């Protein structure tokens, strides 16, 4: 049924969000770090 598929999708999104949080934080940190380094050189 559609509702079951929706619940499965929500669960998948929730799991992905929970597991990707540290990765997202690391990506944001590295991006801000490279931005600081490049702005220092410019």
PyMOL commands that set and color helices and strands:
alter all, ss='L'
color gray80, all
select helices_A, chain A and resi 2-41
alter helices_A, ss='H'
color red, helices_A
deselect
rebuild
show_as cartoon
